[in-house]
Every structure is written in structure tokens, then in C-alpha cells.
Amino acid sequence: MSRGCGHDSRGRNSRTRKVSFDPESLEDLIKTLVEASHDGAAIIVEGIRDERSLRDLGVEGPIIRASRRPALEVAENAARAYGKIVILTDWDRTGDELAKKLKQHLRGTGARVDLDTRDRLKRMVRREIKDVESLSRFVERMRVERYPPGWP
């Protein structure tokens, strides 16, 4: 079959997107993130759009923006103020580097650092979206596809 007509090399329709993860697992992960925030964990993100996306998902607790500030300063301030810190940077090269720096700076501060949530989220959605700011729109779209309007 020709690849130009919407089919891949195996003859499958490439226009129908197959979800590369279990939507329920993503919902569980979002719920865990919201609960951690509610319980006082601070979430470190890169910028204001990332913060807005998390707020749209129901995160009400502290969110620290790391953009335009040295990673060491962000880490020190976060460790002084919070006992648990979730690092949730984008899953691109810049986000990976920032997450690594933050983890290094937070090591030895006594704060509990959660990078597992970011890693799990990255594995789940990296084929679909590349950053935290797209997360709320993606989750909303997934929910609409899973439970269309009028669903009982």
C-alpha cells in the first residue's frame, strides 16, 4: 500500500491514532499528583503555562516556577519551605537537564524528592505531547474521547 494515502508500511491506517498508554493509568497518576499537592508537596515546573495546566487539572497546592532562576536557588528555596518536592519539568532535553540539576541540588537537603511521577508521565505521554503545559488539554481531550458528551 502507498504511504501517501494514510497507510503505514504495514498497511495499517495511520490516520487513526492508537493511544500508547492506558488512560486509566494516566488518570491515576494525575490523581496521585493532585493528592500529593493537597498533602503539601511542592511541584517544580518550568514556567507559568505549566503551572496553569496543573491548576486546570486540579492541583491547588504550591507550584514553584523554575524559569529564569538558577536551579540551585530554586532547589534551596524549595527545600527550605517544603518537605516533599515533585520535579515535573518537560520531557525534552532542557527539561531533562533541569530535572537532573534540581535532583542533584536537592540531594542531601532532607527533602523527599519525587522524580518518579515525571518519569512515569513521560513514558505514558511522550508520543502524544512533549511538555507539561499541554497536559491539561491532552487529558481533557482523552476524557472526551473516552466519555463522550451524553455518556451515561
N, C-alpha and C positions, 0 to 999 in steps of 0.2 A: 504494500500500500504506500501511497505517496505521503510523505510527511507534511506536505503543504496543505493537505485537506483536513487537518485536525486529528491525524492519527500518528502515533509514535512508531518507532521501528518494529514494535511487536504487533502492530495492527490495532492497538487499543485506542479508544477515543481519548485524545489528550485534552480535550476541552472540558471534560468532566473531571473536576478536582476531587481526588480522593484524600480525605483527611488522613494525615500521617500520625495521628495520635488518638487516644481515647478521650472524647470530650468530657466524660465524667471525671477522668483523672485531672484534666485542666481545671474543672470546677472545684475539685477537692483541693488542688494546690492554691487556687485563688482564695478559697475559704480559709485555708491554713494561714495564708498571708494576712488576711483581714483579722483573723483571731490573734495572731502574733502582735499585730499593731495595736489591737484593742487591749492586749495584755501588757503594753508598754514598750514593746520593741520599736526601735527607730529603724527606718528604712532609708538607706542611702541610695539616691538616684542621681542621674547626671544633670537634668535640667527641669525647668518649670513644666514643660509639656509632659514629662514623665510623671511628675507629681500630679498633674491634672488627671492623667489616665488612671493612676491609682486611686485618686479621690472618686472618680467616676465608678470604680469597681467596689467602692465601699470602705476603703482604707480611711480611717478617721484619726489615727494616731500620728505621732511625729514622723515627718519625712524631711530628710536633710538633702539639700541640693549640693552636689559637689562641683558643679561647673564654675569655672573661673576662680577656683581656690586650690591651693596646693593640697595634695592628697594627705600629707602629714597633718596639716591644720584641720582638715575635715575629720580625720581619724581621731586625733587628740580630743577635739571638742566633743565628738560623739561618745567617745569612751568615758569622758568625764561626766557626761549627762545621762547616759543610758547603760543599763546592764546587759542588754541584748541588742545586737545590731544585725540587720539583714542587709547584705550588699546586693543591690538589684540594678546593676548597670546594664547597658545594652549589650547584646551578644555579637558585636562587631569587634574589630581589632582594638579600637580605642577603649571600648567598654571592658574588654578582656584585660587590657593593660591596667586600667584604673582599678578594677576589682582586685587584681594581683597586688598592686601597690597598697590599696586600703587594707587588705588582709595582712600584708607584711607589717604595716604601721600599727595595726590593731593587736598584733601578736604581743603577748606579754602585758597588755593593759588591764587584764582581768575581765574585760567584756567578753561575752559569748558572741561569737561571730558566726552568722549563718550565710554560707555561700551555696549550700545545698539547694535552697529554693531557686536561686538563679540558675544553677546548673540543670536542675530538673526542667525548669521553664524553657530554658534554651533548647534542650533536647526535644521538648514537645513541639515547639512552635517555630523553630528556626527556618523551616522550609516555607512558612507562611508569612512571618513578619520578622523584622530584624531589630526592633527596638521596643522599649517599654512604652513609649508614647503611643504606639499602635495597638497596644494590648487591649485596652478597653473597647475600642471599635471592633477588634477581632473577636473578642469574647461575645460582644453584643450580636455580631453577625452570626457567630456559631450558635448562639442561643436561638436566634430567629430561624435559622435553618433546621435546628433540632426540634424546636417547638414553635411552629408557625402560628401566626395570629389565628385565634379561633380554636386552638388546640384545647381539648377538654381538660 
